[in-house]
Every structure is written in C-alpha cells, then in structure tokens.
Amino acid sequence: MLAKETGKFLIQHVWERVRGVPGLSQVLIATDSGEVASACNSFGAEVILTREDHPNGTSRLEEAATAANADGDDYIINVQGDEPEVEPAAILAAVAMARSSGAEVATIAHAIDNPADFANPNIVKVVLNVRGEALYFSRSPIPHVRASGGAAVVMLRHVGLYVYRAAFLKTYVTLKATPLEAAESLEQLRVLEHGFRIAVARHEPSFTKSQRDQGFGTGIDTPEQYAAFVARYSKQARESDNLT
C-alpha cells in the first residue's frame, strides 16, 4: 500500500480512481495499519482505523460501515486497495446489478480469452444460473466442457469487486465459516453456502486483450506486477505531457 515509485502511494491511485465514480456519497479507506492511515491522511483521504483481528475483508468492511453510520439500505462498495487501475464503469456495473437484482451481494465477471488464465488457480472462475446469480466460485477450471456433446458456454473470470447492502454485512459477520470457503480460500463462498445470493454482472474491461496480457487492470500482488504498473503509469504520464 505504501509503495510510491510513481510519486503517489499505491493506495492513493486506487482512492483517486474510486473518487472518479459518479454518485458515491463517501469514499473511505479502511485499514488496521496506523502507518497506512497516516499516509492516506497525507493525501486527504478519510480513513477508518479498524481492528487487527478480522478474518477477511468483508468482516473489516462491516466494521467500517458501522463506524460510518451506514443505513441498512445503503449500498457499500468494496474495492481492494491493490487495484490502481480499477475502472469506474466496473463499479457502476456492479452497483446497477445490486439495485436491479435485489440480491444481498453483487459482483462482476468477464469472459476468459486466455486458456492459461482458465487453468490458473490464482484466477477465480464463476458459473452462473439463468438469472445471472453465482452458482459457484472456484480456483479450478469450471465449467468442465466435455469434448463432444457439450453446449457452447462462456468461461467467466471473477473480479473481486463487491457491492453489499449494509444490513447484509451485519448478517455476514454472524455466519459461520464453511467447508468450501476454507477449501478454496474464497470468502464469497460463505455467502452461497449459507443460502444467500450473489448477483454477477457481465462487464468486459475496456483494456484490449494485448493490454490485459501485459497486466493492465489486474491487482498488485507481487513486486513484478508493481514494477509493470509503474512502467505503464510512467509511460502514460509522459504521453500526457507530450500531448499538453
């Protein structure tokens, strides 16, 4: 979060992108780190310092929503702090799905166009029912299509951006952890295993396939991914300076 090779903290890039989304009433950063909180205050962000013992991000989000006095009918959007290229249109697509579906949770997914991504356990796949609700999330390649007789299906990559109703966050933190959640290490499976709904909006990123293959729009999980982001950001800054 505190990497600053672009001249801005990584978390600052995310905050600025989210602030560009129209219609949001508040943009808050939830962290259990005093050092991160101090850095965020330095660029003007509103910060909620949370407990250190949260088992997952959804639990931390519930504490932050409560601290912000969120109404039960409010929509709470959870954007990871390592997504400096998150697209405002993706956030709006998830919010629109939450409103139209009435589901407790909404998220987004897009088509997988790289076979290596389908096999990669670090990339989460999702399958949907006919109403656009998640049947299952997995690190395994799903669905399996047999060599013959299988209908054409689109393989979907889940993007870890969520919209919750504030009231459901209070329910979520009372739910017991579940076997599939533990097996896959995917906290959203707790929602499905307890019988709640996750609506999934199809949102194709604006980045080209070539750009996505270079890492555009992905989260920052490794030093190599951060270095690639810095290179992209620096190149865009130079091109912008040349245009002006």
N, C-alpha and C positions, 0 to 999 in steps of 0.2 A: 504493500500500500504506500510505502514511503519512498519507493524508487523515484528518482527525479532527474533522469538523464535528458528529458525533454525540456527541462526548466520548470515543469509542473509535476506535482506528486501524481502518481498513478491514479489514486482515488479522486484527485481533482478533475482529471479527464472525464471520469465517469459522472461525477457530480455536474459538470458543465453540460454533458450530453443530456442528462436527465432534465436539467433545468430548461432545456430547449423544447421539452414536450408541452404542448398547449393544454391548458385545462387543469393542471395539477394545483392543488391548494397549498401543498407544502412539499419540500424536498428535505429529508432528514438523513443524516448518516448515523447508523447505529454501530457502535464498536465497544469492545471491552478493554481497549488499549488507551491509556492516558496519552501515550506518545502520538498515536494516530489522531486522537481527539484534538490535541494541541495543533498538529499540522493542519487539520481540517478547519479549525478556528482561524488559522492564519490566512486562509483564502476566503473567509466569510461564510463558511458553511455552518448550518445549525446542526449540532451534534447531540446525540443521546448516548450517554455512557452507560452500558449495560453490565449485568453480572458476567462473571467469567465462567460460570458452570453450565452454560446452555449446551444441550446435547447436539443441537443442529441450528441452522439458520432460521427456520420457522419459529422455533422457540424464542430466539433472540428478537425476531420481528414482533412477536406478541408483546414482549416487554416494552419495546419501543412504541408500539401502537397505543398501549395502555398509558405510557408516560406522556404521549402526545394528545391524550384525551380523545382518541378516535371514537366516533359514534359507531354503534353496532352495524349500521347500514353503510358505513363508509367503505370504499374500496382502498385496500392497502396494496401497493405495488412493491414487489421485492426485486430489486436489481442488484446483482452481485457487484462487489467493489472492484473486481478484477476484469470488468468488461468495458474498456475505454472506447470501444467502437460500437457500443450498443446503439441500435437505430431507433430513433423516436417513433418511427412508423411501426416497429415491432411492439413497442409498449402500447401504442394506441390500438393495435390489433388485439392484443390480449385483453385490454380494458373493454373493447367492444364485445368480445366473446363473453366476458364475465357478465356484462349487462344483458346481452341477448339470451344467454343460456340459463341464467338463474342458478348455475352450479356454484358449489361452495368455493371452488378454486378454478382459475383459468390459467392457461399457459399457451405456448406456441410451439410449432414444429415446422420443418420444411423438408422437402424431398432430398434424399441422399443421391448424389450423382457420381460419387466416387466409391467403387467397390471396396476399397481399402477401409473407408470410413464405416461401412456396414459391418465389417469384421472386427473393427477396433473396439475393445471393451471400454476404452475411455470415452467413447461416444455413445450416448444413451439413445436407444431406439424406442419408439412408441407405436402401438397399434390402437386403432380407434373403432368404435362402433358406428352404426349408420347415423347416429345423432351427433357425431363429432366429439364424443367423450372417450377418454382413455380407457381401454380395456386393460392394458399392462404396459409398464416401462421395463426395459431390460438393457443390460450391457451386452447381452448375446444378440446375434443376428435374428431379429424377428420382423415379420413373419417368415417362416421357412416355406419356400415355394418348391414343390416337387417338380422334377424335370418334365413331367408330362401331366396334362390334365389340370394344371393349376390356372386359376384366373389371374389376369394381369392385376397387380397391386403396386402401389407406390410405397417404397420404403421411406420411413419418416425419421428424421433426426430431431430429438427433443432439444429445445433451447431452454435453459434453466432460468426462465423469467416467469414470475408468478404474480397473479392478482388474486387476493383473498378478500372476502368480506371480513370486516373486523370482528364480527361476532363469531365467525368460524375459527379464527385464530385462538379465541379463548377455549373453544371446544378442542382444537388440535392438541393443545398442551396437556389436556386431560387424557388423551388417548394413549394406551399402552403401546410400546414398540412392538413390531410384528416380525414374524419369521422371514418373510420375503424382503422386507425393508433391510433386515440385518444381512441376509444372504447377498443381496445385490448392492448394499450400501447406497440405497436411494430412498431418501426420506419421504418422497411423494407417495411411495407405495403404502405407507401407513394410512394415508387418506383412503386409498382404494380398498385396502384390506379391512377397514372398518366400515365399508359400505357407502362412503361419500363419493361425490362426483368431481371429476376434473375435466372441464371442457377444454378442448385443444383447437386453437385457431391455426389454420394453414397460413403461414406468412413466409413468402420466399424473400430472402435478403436481396438488397439492391446490388451487392457485390457480385461481380462476374465469377464464373467458375474458376478462371485463372487466378483471380484475386483471392478467392476462398482457399484455393490450393496453396497460396502463399501465406495464409494465416489471417487474412482480413476478417474482422468480425468475430474472432474467437477470443475466449478468455485468456488471461495471462497466468499460466500455471508453472512455467519454467523460465530460467534465465534466458534461454534461447528464444522463447516466444516474446519475452520483453524486449530483447535486442532487436527482433524483427519489427515489433511495433514502433520502437524508437526510430528505426530506419525509415519506416513508412511515414511517420509523423514528420520527421525532418525533411523528407522529400516533398511532402505536401506543403510544408511551410515555405520551402524555397520556391516552389512553383507559384504559390500565392504571392510571395514577394515580387516575383518576376512579373506577375500579371498587374500588380499595382504600381 
